[in-house]
């Protein structure tokens, strides 16, 4: 009995979901930011020599609507209370991003882009998301604010442009992607 393969957009969505589940399972342990450092997140951070950092301590905190932290101690790091969803438009979107704690899931099905990364910093460079593309290749996503929007640029490990700059706005909830035509 022969089974038909899912359509390319469905395969990409399934690959993204699997990559996200694996990423969350591998990095969901341990105190602080970034989990245990195992799996794709840890491998990407190690490849870039990056150290996990609080996403709400960066320039993009205003767009994410970070809240004052409630942890013990004198210094309280702001936190992201709920996942934040951003998109290129409110409906018929072609690009969507979800930031949950330290992780970014960026999807652009029409161009075949799926990126999952963890907010981190290397040396004196600005923090950014370090992670993997759906192809398994390491990549980084620079995020900065641009007039109340979040601008994301994704580059592969050889610093070649993969996508962007993408201007994304906060939206309420995930929605279906628009047509690729």
Secondary structure, DSSP 4 states (H G I P E B T S, - for coil): ---PPPPHHHHHHHHHHHHHHHHHHHH--SSSSSTTS-HHHHHHHHHHT-EE--GGGSTTHHHHT-B----SSSS---B--S-EEEESSSSSBS-EEEEETTEEEEEEGGGTEEEEEEEEE-TTSPPEEEEEETTS-EEEEEEEEETTEEEEEEEETT--EEEEEEEEEEESS---B----
